[in-house]
Amino acid sequence: MRNLVLGCVSAAVLLSGCTFVKDERGYPGGFSGRIADNKIIQTRNHEQRIARYAYSLALVAPLVAETAQTPSEAQASANAINAVYAKLKQLEMLRKNCPLLVGEVEDTTGAIFSSNSCSLVGAGDDASTDLGSAFAFESNAFEVDRTMVRLAKTAADNIGVRGSLSRAKNLTVIDLAKSIYRARKVVPIALKYFATYRDVSLIVGDAIASTCTGNCDNVINDFRRVLSDRSDIADARKASRPISKIFAGAKTLASNGVGWRFSPRHYRALVHHVDRACEQLYYRQLVTGSGIAPVRCSSVDNGGSDDRNEFLSTFVKRG
């Protein structure tokens, strides 16, 4: 009985005072959601959270592909990427069914979804055909979080830098890359990874600059400095082309509450980076005598990954 009482007291203390537990029970996305808001980019609705997952996948997938050492590791990673694609498609369907806003919500296509007239189940109100809704977004998003963390840990394990990632909050894609960069034996991997990071930073910056509903002049001006030939500067070598500043500015705008979305071209651009990683994973599985059936998470002329193709089709049709 004494142990039971102590256990209840400890649980009560945790529930009232522990930041981790507070976030898990009340913050969108739980503890990892707060970390992602603080260290990746701020999101304020389900649509933006899905976009952040896609952005993170575009960064994690190339790192996993570069570090996979065996056919079985490559196969497991390809399966995990396919699982993320499938779950993100499901999250999009949940988001649009009973959106968590009073009244009507306009999608990127201009379509109107009403939170007051939605179906929680499939045809005929048969519970066996439950479609789910935004009321199930958090529990389904947890599965995406878990798979994404597993992919990041896989990359860290593959190259032996897991010891420097002792705290969960250091497992964001940027902190992971920094840890890999410090492991000097894998500098080439880190350099290639940061090249992808520069591309993805431009994708995110462009998404926010082109769709934001607030004052985005700073990000737009940074884009002009990166992409122009800077003919106004005599020595082009001294011209500032601040790709990192673009992402920092976009992150600040998101934190300040401006509205933003990923358009179909941004999703296509992110999937392109995942496709390149998936091709590496596929060919790493093609080892004579490995005894495994190669798994694709990219698209090919004859089909490729159904999860990838359905994900892209869902988000290209969105708007």
C-alpha positions as a Markdown table, in Angstrom:
| # | Residue | x | y | z |
|---|---|---|---|---|
| 1 | Met | 0.0 | 0.0 | 0.0 |
| 2 | Arg | 2.8 | 2.4 | 0.9 |
| 3 | Asn | 4.4 | 1.8 | -2.5 |
| 4 | Leu | 1.1 | 2.5 | -4.2 |
| 5 | Val | 0.6 | 5.7 | -2.3 |
| 6 | Leu | 4.2 | 6.8 | -3.2 |
| 7 | Gly | 3.6 | 5.9 | -6.8 |
| 8 | Cys | 0.4 | 8.0 | -6.9 |
| 9 | Val | 2.2 | 11.0 | -5.3 |
| 10 | Ser | 5.1 | 10.7 | -7.7 |
| 11 | Ala | 2.7 | 10.6 | -10.6 |
| 12 | Ala | 0.8 | 13.6 | -9.3 |
| 13 | Val | 4.1 | 15.5 | -9.0 |
| 14 | Leu | 5.1 | 14.6 | -12.5 |
| 15 | Leu | 1.7 | 15.5 | -13.9 |
| 16 | Ser | 1.8 | 18.9 | -12.3 |
| 17 | Gly | 5.5 | 19.9 | -12.6 |
| 18 | Cys | 7.3 | 18.0 | -15.3 |
| 19 | Thr | 7.7 | 19.9 | -18.5 |
| 20 | Phe | 7.9 | 16.7 | -20.5 |
| 21 | Val | 4.6 | 15.4 | -19.1 |
| 22 | Lys | 2.9 | 18.8 | -19.4 |
| 23 | Asp | 3.8 | 19.0 | -23.1 |
| 24 | Glu | 2.8 | 15.4 | -23.7 |
| 25 | Arg | -0.7 | 16.0 | -22.2 |
| 26 | Gly | -1.4 | 19.4 | -23.6 |
| 27 | Tyr | 0.9 | 20.8 | -26.3 |
| 28 | Pro | 0.1 | 20.1 | -30.0 |
| 29 | Gly | 2.4 | 17.2 | -31.0 |
| 30 | Gly | 3.5 | 16.7 | -27.4 |
| 31 | Phe | 7.0 | 17.2 | -26.2 |
| 32 | Ser | 8.5 | 16.7 | -29.7 |
| 33 | Gly | 5.9 | 19.2 | -31.0 |
| 34 | Arg | 7.3 | 21.9 | -28.8 |
| 35 | Ile | 10.9 | 21.0 | -29.8 |
| 36 | Ala | 10.0 | 21.2 | -33.4 |
| 37 | Asp | 8.2 | 24.5 | -33.0 |
| 38 | Asn | 11.3 | 25.9 | -31.2 |
| 39 | Lys | 14.1 | 24.4 | -33.2 |
| 40 | Ile | 12.6 | 23.7 | -36.7 |
| 41 | Ile | 9.7 | 25.9 | -37.6 |
| 42 | Gln | 6.6 | 27.1 | -35.8 |
| 43 | Thr | 3.3 | 25.6 | -36.9 |
| 44 | Arg | -0.2 | 26.8 | -35.9 |
| 45 | Asn | -2.5 | 24.2 | -37.5 |
| 46 | His | -2.7 | 20.7 | -38.8 |
| 47 | Glu | -1.8 | 21.7 | -42.4 |
| 48 | Gln | 1.4 | 23.3 | -41.3 |
| 49 | Arg | 2.4 | 20.4 | -39.2 |
| 50 | Ile | 2.0 | 18.0 | -42.1 |
| 51 | Ala | 4.2 | 20.4 | -44.2 |
| 52 | Arg | 6.9 | 20.3 | -41.4 |
| 53 | Tyr | 6.9 | 16.5 | -41.4 |
| 54 | Ala | 7.4 | 16.6 | -45.2 |
| 55 | Tyr | 10.3 | 19.1 | -44.8 |
| 56 | Ser | 11.9 | 16.9 | -42.1 |
| 57 | Leu | 11.6 | 13.8 | -44.2 |
| 58 | Ala | 13.4 | 15.5 | -47.1 |
| 59 | Leu | 16.3 | 16.2 | -44.7 |
| 60 | Val | 16.4 | 12.9 | -42.9 |
| 61 | Ala | 16.0 | 10.5 | -45.9 |
| 62 | Pro | 19.3 | 11.6 | -47.6 |
| 63 | Leu | 21.2 | 11.2 | -44.4 |
| 64 | Val | 19.8 | 7.7 | -43.8 |
| 65 | Ala | 20.6 | 6.7 | -47.4 |
| 66 | Glu | 24.2 | 8.0 | -47.1 |
| 67 | Thr | 24.8 | 6.0 | -43.9 |
| 68 | Ala | 23.0 | 2.7 | -44.6 |
| 69 | Gln | 25.7 | 0.1 | -44.6 |
| 70 | Thr | 23.9 | -3.2 | -45.4 |
| 71 | Pro | 21.1 | -4.3 | -47.6 |
| 72 | Ser | 18.9 | -5.0 | -44.6 |
| 73 | Glu | 19.5 | -1.5 | -43.2 |
| 74 | Ala | 18.6 | -0.1 | -46.6 |
| 75 | Gln | 15.5 | -2.2 | -46.8 |
| 76 | Ala | 14.4 | -1.2 | -43.3 |
| 77 | Ser | 14.9 | 2.5 | -44.1 |
| 78 | Ala | 13.0 | 2.3 | -47.4 |
| 79 | Asn | 10.1 | 0.6 | -45.5 |
| 80 | Ala | 10.2 | 3.4 | -42.9 |
| 81 | Ile | 10.1 | 6.1 | -45.5 |
| 82 | Asn | 7.1 | 4.4 | -47.2 |
| 83 | Ala | 5.4 | 4.3 | -43.8 |
| 84 | Val | 5.9 | 8.0 | -43.3 |
| 85 | Tyr | 4.4 | 8.7 | -46.8 |
| 86 | Ala | 1.4 | 6.6 | -46.0 |
| 87 | Lys | 0.8 | 8.2 | -42.6 |
| 88 | Leu | 1.2 | 11.7 | -44.0 |
| 89 | Lys | -1.5 | 11.0 | -46.6 |
| 90 | Gln | -3.7 | 9.7 | -43.8 |
| 91 | Leu | -3.1 | 12.8 | -41.7 |
| 92 | Glu | -4.2 | 15.0 | -44.7 |
| 93 | Met | -7.4 | 13.0 | -44.9 |
| 94 | Leu | -8.0 | 13.4 | -41.2 |
| 95 | Arg | -7.2 | 17.1 | -41.3 |
| 96 | Lys | -9.9 | 17.8 | -43.8 |
| 97 | Asn | -12.6 | 15.7 | -42.1 |
| 98 | Cys | -14.1 | 17.8 | -39.3 |
| 99 | Pro | -11.4 | 20.5 | -39.2 |
| 100 | Leu | -10.9 | 21.8 | -35.7 |
| 101 | Leu | -12.2 | 25.3 | -36.4 |
| 102 | Val | -15.7 | 26.7 | -35.8 |
| 103 | Gly | -17.5 | 27.5 | -39.1 |
| 104 | Glu | -16.0 | 27.1 | -42.5 |
| 105 | Val | -12.4 | 26.5 | -43.5 |
| 106 | Glu | -10.9 | 27.3 | -46.9 |
| 107 | Asp | -8.4 | 24.8 | -48.3 |
| 108 | Thr | -5.6 | 25.7 | -50.7 |
| 109 | Thr | -7.8 | 24.7 | -53.6 |
| 110 | Gly | -10.4 | 27.2 | -52.4 |
| 111 | Ala | -12.7 | 24.3 | -51.4 |
| 112 | Ile | -14.8 | 24.9 | -48.3 |
| 113 | Phe | -14.9 | 22.4 | -45.4 |
| 114 | Ser | -17.4 | 22.9 | -42.7 |
| 115 | Ser | -16.6 | 21.7 | -39.2 |
| 116 | Asn | -20.4 | 21.6 | -38.4 |
| 117 | Ser | -21.3 | 19.2 | -41.2 |
| 118 | Cys | -18.8 | 16.3 | -41.4 |
| 119 | Ser | -18.8 | 12.6 | -41.4 |
| 120 | Leu | -16.9 | 10.6 | -38.7 |
| 121 | Val | -17.6 | 7.3 | -40.4 |
| 122 | Gly | -17.9 | 5.9 | -43.9 |
| 123 | Ala | -20.9 | 5.2 | -46.1 |
| 124 | Gly | -23.9 | 4.0 | -44.2 |
| 125 | Asp | -22.5 | 5.1 | -40.8 |
| 126 | Asp | -20.8 | 1.7 | -40.6 |
| 127 | Ala | -18.2 | 1.9 | -37.8 |
| 128 | Ser | -16.1 | -0.7 | -39.6 |
| 129 | Thr | -15.5 | 1.9 | -42.4 |
| 130 | Asp | -14.4 | 4.6 | -40.0 |
| 131 | Leu | -12.7 | 7.4 | -42.0 |
| 132 | Gly | -11.3 | 9.1 | -38.9 |
| 133 | Ser | -11.2 | 12.9 | -38.5 |
| 134 | Ala | -9.2 | 15.8 | -37.2 |
| 135 | Phe | -10.2 | 14.5 | -33.8 |
| 136 | Ala | -7.8 | 11.7 | -34.3 |
| 137 | Phe | -4.9 | 13.8 | -35.7 |
| 138 | Glu | -2.8 | 13.8 | -32.5 |
| 139 | Ser | -2.7 | 10.0 | -32.0 |
| 140 | Asn | -1.9 | 9.4 | -35.7 |
| 141 | Ala | 0.7 | 12.2 | -35.8 |
| 142 | Phe | 2.4 | 10.4 | -32.9 |
| 143 | Glu | 3.1 | 7.4 | -35.2 |
| 144 | Val | 4.8 | 9.8 | -37.7 |
| 145 | Asp | 6.9 | 11.2 | -34.9 |
| 146 | Arg | 8.0 | 7.8 | -33.8 |
| 147 | Thr | 9.0 | 6.7 | -37.3 |
| 148 | Met | 10.9 | 10.0 | -38.0 |
| 149 | Val | 12.9 | 9.6 | -34.8 |
| 150 | Arg | 13.6 | 6.0 | -35.6 |
| 151 | Leu | 15.0 | 7.1 | -39.0 |
| 152 | Ala | 17.2 | 9.8 | -37.4 |
| 153 | Lys | 18.5 | 7.3 | -34.8 |
| 154 | Thr | 19.2 | 4.8 | -37.5 |
| 155 | Ala | 21.4 | 7.3 | -39.3 |
| 156 | Ala | 23.2 | 8.2 | -36.0 |
| 157 | Asp | 23.7 | 4.5 | -35.2 |
| 158 | Asn | 25.0 | 3.7 | -38.7 |
| 159 | Ile | 28.0 | 6.1 | -38.2 |
| 160 | Gly | 28.4 | 5.8 | -34.5 |
| 161 | Val | 27.5 | 9.3 | -33.3 |
| 162 | Arg | 24.6 | 8.2 | -31.1 |
| 163 | Gly | 26.6 | 8.9 | -27.9 |
| 164 | Ser | 26.6 | 12.6 | -28.6 |
| 165 | Leu | 22.8 | 12.6 | -28.9 |
| 166 | Ser | 22.1 | 11.7 | -25.4 |
| 167 | Arg | 19.0 | 14.0 | -25.1 |
| 168 | Ala | 15.9 | 13.6 | -27.1 |
| 169 | Lys | 15.8 | 17.3 | -27.8 |
| 170 | Asn | 19.1 | 17.0 | -29.7 |
| 171 | Leu | 17.6 | 14.7 | -32.3 |
| 172 | Thr | 16.3 | 17.4 | -34.6 |
| 173 | Val | 17.6 | 17.1 | -38.1 |
| 174 | Ile | 20.0 | 20.1 | -37.7 |
| 175 | Asp | 21.5 | 18.9 | -34.4 |
| 176 | Leu | 21.9 | 15.5 | -35.9 |
| 177 | Ala | 23.8 | 16.9 | -38.8 |
| 178 | Lys | 26.0 | 19.0 | -36.5 |
| 179 | Ser | 26.9 | 15.9 | -34.5 |
| 180 | Ile | 27.8 | 14.0 | -37.7 |
| 181 | Tyr | 29.9 | 16.9 | -38.9 |
| 182 | Arg | 31.9 | 16.7 | -35.7 |
| 183 | Ala | 32.7 | 13.1 | -36.4 |
| 184 | Arg | 35.5 | 13.9 | -38.8 |
| 185 | Lys | 35.6 | 10.5 | -40.5 |
| 186 | Val | 32.2 | 11.3 | -42.1 |
| 187 | Val | 32.8 | 14.9 | -43.2 |
| 188 | Pro | 31.9 | 14.0 | -46.8 |
| 189 | Ile | 28.5 | 12.7 | -45.7 |
| 190 | Ala | 27.9 | 15.9 | -43.7 |
| 191 | Leu | 28.9 | 18.1 | -46.6 |
| 192 | Lys | 26.5 | 16.4 | -49.0 |
| 193 | Tyr | 23.8 | 16.6 | -46.3 |
| 194 | Phe | 24.3 | 20.3 | -45.9 |
| 195 | Ala | 24.0 | 20.8 | -49.7 |
| 196 | Thr | 20.5 | 19.2 | -49.4 |
| 197 | Tyr | 19.8 | 21.4 | -46.4 |
| 198 | Arg | 20.5 | 24.5 | -48.5 |
| 199 | Asp | 18.1 | 23.3 | -51.1 |
| 200 | Val | 15.4 | 22.6 | -48.6 |
| 201 | Ser | 15.9 | 25.9 | -46.9 |
| 202 | Leu | 15.1 | 27.6 | -50.2 |
| 203 | Ile | 12.0 | 25.5 | -50.5 |
| 204 | Val | 10.7 | 26.4 | -47.1 |
| 205 | Gly | 11.7 | 30.1 | -47.5 |
| 206 | Asp | 9.9 | 30.2 | -50.9 |
| 207 | Ala | 6.8 | 28.5 | -49.4 |
| 208 | Ile | 6.5 | 31.1 | -46.7 |
| 209 | Ala | 7.4 | 34.1 | -48.8 |
| 210 | Ser | 4.9 | 33.1 | -51.6 |
| 211 | Thr | 2.0 | 32.1 | -49.4 |
| 212 | Cys | 2.3 | 34.2 | -46.2 |
| 213 | Thr | -0.5 | 36.5 | -45.2 |
| 214 | Gly | 1.6 | 39.0 | -43.3 |
| 215 | Asn | 4.6 | 41.2 | -44.0 |
| 216 | Cys | 7.1 | 39.0 | -45.7 |
| 217 | Asp | 9.3 | 41.7 | -47.2 |
| 218 | Asn | 12.5 | 40.6 | -45.4 |
| 219 | Val | 12.3 | 37.0 | -46.7 |
| 220 | Ile | 11.4 | 38.2 | -50.2 |
| 221 | Asn | 14.4 | 40.6 | -50.2 |
| 222 | Asp | 16.7 | 37.9 | -49.0 |
| 223 | Phe | 15.6 | 35.7 | -51.9 |
| 224 | Arg | 16.4 | 38.5 | -54.3 |
| 225 | Arg | 19.9 | 38.8 | -52.9 |
| 226 | Val | 20.5 | 35.0 | -53.2 |
| 227 | Leu | 19.2 | 34.6 | -56.7 |
| 228 | Ser | 20.2 | 37.8 | -58.4 |
| 229 | Asp | 23.6 | 38.4 | -60.1 |
| 230 | Arg | 24.2 | 41.4 | -57.8 |
| 231 | Ser | 25.3 | 43.6 | -60.7 |
| 232 | Asp | 25.2 | 46.5 | -58.3 |
| 233 | Ile | 28.3 | 45.2 | -56.5 |
| 234 | Ala | 31.7 | 45.7 | -58.2 |
| 235 | Asp | 33.3 | 42.6 | -56.7 |
| 236 | Ala | 30.9 | 39.7 | -57.0 |
| 237 | Arg | 33.0 | 37.6 | -54.6 |
| 238 | Lys | 32.0 | 39.9 | -51.8 |
| 239 | Ala | 28.3 | 39.6 | -52.5 |
| 240 | Ser | 26.2 | 38.2 | -49.7 |
| 241 | Arg | 24.0 | 35.3 | -50.8 |
| 242 | Pro | 22.4 | 34.4 | -47.5 |
| 243 | Ile | 20.6 | 31.1 | -47.9 |
| 244 | Ser | 20.7 | 30.5 | -44.2 |
| 245 | Lys | 19.2 | 33.9 | -43.6 |
| 246 | Ile | 16.3 | 33.0 | -45.8 |
| 247 | Phe | 15.4 | 30.1 | -43.6 |
| 248 | Ala | 16.0 | 32.1 | -40.4 |
| 249 | Gly | 13.7 | 34.9 | -41.8 |
| 250 | Ala | 11.0 | 32.4 | -42.7 |
| 251 | Lys | 11.3 | 30.8 | -39.3 |
| 252 | Thr | 10.9 | 34.2 | -37.7 |
| 253 | Leu | 7.8 | 35.0 | -39.8 |
| 254 | Ala | 6.2 | 31.6 | -38.8 |
| 255 | Ser | 7.0 | 32.3 | -35.1 |
| 256 | Asn | 5.3 | 35.7 | -35.5 |
| 257 | Gly | 2.1 | 34.0 | -36.6 |
| 258 | Val | 1.9 | 34.8 | -40.4 |
| 259 | Gly | -0.1 | 32.3 | -42.3 |
| 260 | Trp | 1.8 | 30.0 | -44.7 |
| 261 | Arg | 1.3 | 26.9 | -46.7 |
| 262 | Phe | 3.2 | 24.5 | -48.9 |
| 263 | Ser | 1.9 | 24.5 | -52.5 |
| 264 | Pro | 2.1 | 21.5 | -54.8 |
| 265 | Arg | 5.4 | 22.7 | -56.3 |
| 266 | His | 7.0 | 22.7 | -52.8 |
| 267 | Tyr | 5.8 | 19.2 | -52.1 |
| 268 | Arg | 7.2 | 18.1 | -55.5 |
| 269 | Ala | 10.5 | 19.7 | -54.7 |
| 270 | Leu | 10.7 | 18.0 | -51.3 |
| 271 | Val | 9.8 | 14.6 | -52.7 |
| 272 | His | 12.6 | 15.0 | -55.3 |
| 273 | His | 15.2 | 14.9 | -52.5 |
| 274 | Val | 13.5 | 11.9 | -50.9 |
| 275 | Asp | 13.5 | 10.2 | -54.3 |
| 276 | Arg | 17.2 | 10.6 | -54.7 |
| 277 | Ala | 17.8 | 9.1 | -51.3 |
| 278 | Cys | 15.4 | 6.2 | -52.0 |
| 279 | Glu | 17.3 | 5.3 | -55.2 |
| 280 | Gln | 20.4 | 5.0 | -53.1 |
| 281 | Leu | 18.6 | 2.8 | -50.7 |
| 282 | Tyr | 17.2 | 0.6 | -53.5 |
| 283 | Tyr | 20.6 | 0.0 | -55.2 |
| 284 | Arg | 22.2 | -0.7 | -51.8 |
| 285 | Gln | 19.8 | -3.6 | -51.5 |
| 286 | Leu | 20.9 | -5.1 | -54.8 |
| 287 | Val | 23.7 | -7.2 | -53.4 |
| 288 | Thr | 24.1 | -10.7 | -54.6 |
| 289 | Gly | 23.3 | -13.2 | -51.9 |
| 290 | Ser | 21.7 | -10.8 | -49.6 |
| 291 | Gly | 18.5 | -12.8 | -49.6 |
| 292 | Ile | 16.2 | -9.8 | -49.3 |
| 293 | Ala | 13.5 | -8.5 | -51.6 |
| 294 | Pro | 14.5 | -4.9 | -52.6 |
| 295 | Val | 12.0 | -2.3 | -51.5 |
| 296 | Arg | 11.5 | 1.0 | -53.4 |
| 297 | Cys | 10.4 | 4.2 | -51.8 |
| 298 | Ser | 10.8 | 6.2 | -55.0 |
| 299 | Ser | 8.9 | 6.3 | -58.3 |
| 300 | Val | 10.0 | 4.6 | -61.5 |
| 301 | Asp | 8.4 | 4.3 | -65.0 |
| 302 | Asn | 6.7 | 1.1 | -64.0 |
| 303 | Gly | 5.3 | 2.4 | -60.8 |
| 304 | Gly | 7.7 | 2.2 | -57.9 |
| 305 | Ser | 6.4 | 3.0 | -54.4 |
| 306 | Asp | 2.6 | 3.2 | -54.2 |
| 307 | Asp | 2.9 | 5.0 | -50.9 |
| 308 | Arg | 5.1 | 7.7 | -52.4 |
| 309 | Asn | 2.9 | 8.1 | -55.5 |
| 310 | Glu | -0.3 | 8.3 | -53.5 |
| 311 | Phe | 1.2 | 10.8 | -51.2 |
| 312 | Leu | 2.3 | 13.1 | -54.0 |
| 313 | Ser | -1.0 | 12.7 | -55.8 |
| 314 | Thr | -2.8 | 13.7 | -52.6 |
| 315 | Phe | -0.8 | 16.9 | -52.1 |
| 316 | Val | -0.6 | 17.9 | -55.8 |
| 317 | Lys | -4.4 | 17.7 | -56.0 |
| 318 | Arg | -4.7 | 19.8 | -52.8 |
| 319 | Gly | -4.1 | 23.1 | -54.6 |
